[in-house]
């Protein structure tokens, strides 16, 4: 059995993992908006892909 690292132990906690996922989703949404030019024209392309 492989040894678990500190990151694995921390992310095994439900509240920490949920906060991490929420942070990642918000970060991806903001990155798409910045790439998109803050005008939302690529929203339909993002939904399809």
N, C-alpha and C positions, 0 to 999 in steps of 0.2 A: 504494500500500500504506500502510495506516495505521501511525502510529508507536505502538509498544508502550510502556506506562508501566512504572514500577518494580514495581507490584503484579503485572502480567502476567509480568514476568521472574521474580519470586520464586515465583509459583505454578506456573511452568512446570517447576520442580524437583519430581521425584516425591516425595521424602520430605516436603518442605514441604507439597505439596498433599494428601498422605495424612493428615498431621497436622491440617491445616485441616479436612478432611472429617470426620475422627474427632471433632474438637472441636465441629463444627457438629451432628453427629448426637447426641452426648452432650448438648449444650445444648438441642436440641429435645426430647429425652426428658425431661430435667429440667424444662423448661418445661411439658410436658404433665402431669407428675406434680404440679407446683405448682398448676396450674389445676385439676387433678382432685382436689386435696385430699389427696394422698399415700396414697390408699386403693385405687387401681387399678380403680375401678368403671367408668371410661370406656375401659378397655383394648380391649374388643370394638368399641366405636365407632371408636376410632383405627385398628384393623386394617382395618375395613370401608372407612373413608374413606381 
